[in-house]
Amino acid sequence: MGRRYRFGLKTASRKEERDILRRVEALREDPGLLIPECIHGAHRIFRREERALRRVASLADDQKSLERASRRGPPLA
């Protein structure tokens, strides 16, 4: 008889949930953490993405501005 595979969702434990929230807070304060560190001048590749992330992060307090920004340009994620 074949092997049974289980499909479904897993609920995050409290520890995992706290870890996720801690990471989200860190990203909210410094979105540049998403940009990889490059050597030999390759950081220029990600300059546009970093600028877009910082612009969106500056709008974090204004819901209406965030909605407007979400309709412009290519999606960040």
C-alpha positions in Angstrom: 0.0 0.0 0.0 1.3 3.5 -0.9 2.4 6.1 1.6 -0.2 8.5 2.8 0.6 12.2 2.6 -1.0 14.7 4.9 -2.1 18.1 3.6 -3.3 21.0 5.6 -2.4 24.0 7.6 -0.3 24.1 10.8 -1.0 26.5 13.5 2.1 28.4 14.7 3.1 27.9 18.3 3.3 30.9 20.6 7.1 30.9 20.3 7.0 30.9 16.5 4.4 33.6 16.6 6.5 35.8 18.9 9.5 35.2 16.6 7.6 36.2 13.5 6.3 39.4 15.2 9.8 40.3 16.4 11.1 39.9 12.8 8.2 42.1 11.4 9.0 44.8 14.0 12.7 44.8 12.9 11.7 45.0 9.3 9.3 47.8 10.0 12.1 49.8 11.6 14.7 49.0 8.9 13.4 47.6 5.6 17.0 47.5 4.3 17.4 44.2 6.2 15.6 42.6 3.2 18.4 43.7 0.8 21.3 41.2 0.7 24.8 42.4 1.5 27.0 42.4 -1.6 30.7 42.7 -2.1 32.8 44.3 -4.8 30.3 47.1 -5.6 27.4 44.8 -6.5 25.2 46.7 -4.1 24.2 48.9 -7.0 22.0 46.2 -8.3 19.6 46.5 -5.4 19.6 50.3 -5.1 16.2 50.8 -6.7 14.5 48.1 -4.6 16.0 49.6 -1.4 14.8 53.0 -2.3 11.3 51.7 -3.0 11.2 49.8 0.4 12.3 52.9 2.3 9.7 55.0 0.5 6.9 52.6 1.5 8.3 52.4 5.1 8.1 56.1 5.4 4.3 55.9 4.6 3.7 53.3 7.3 1.7 55.7 9.5 -0.7 56.8 6.8 -3.2 54.2 5.7 -4.5 56.2 2.7 -1.0 56.8 1.4 -0.2 53.1 1.7 -3.2 52.2 -0.3 -2.3 54.7 -3.0 1.3 53.4 -3.1 0.1 49.8 -3.4 -1.6 50.7 -6.7 1.5 52.2 -8.3 4.4 50.5 -10.0 5.4 46.8 -9.9 4.6 44.8 -6.7 7.4 44.6 -4.2 6.5 41.1 -3.1 
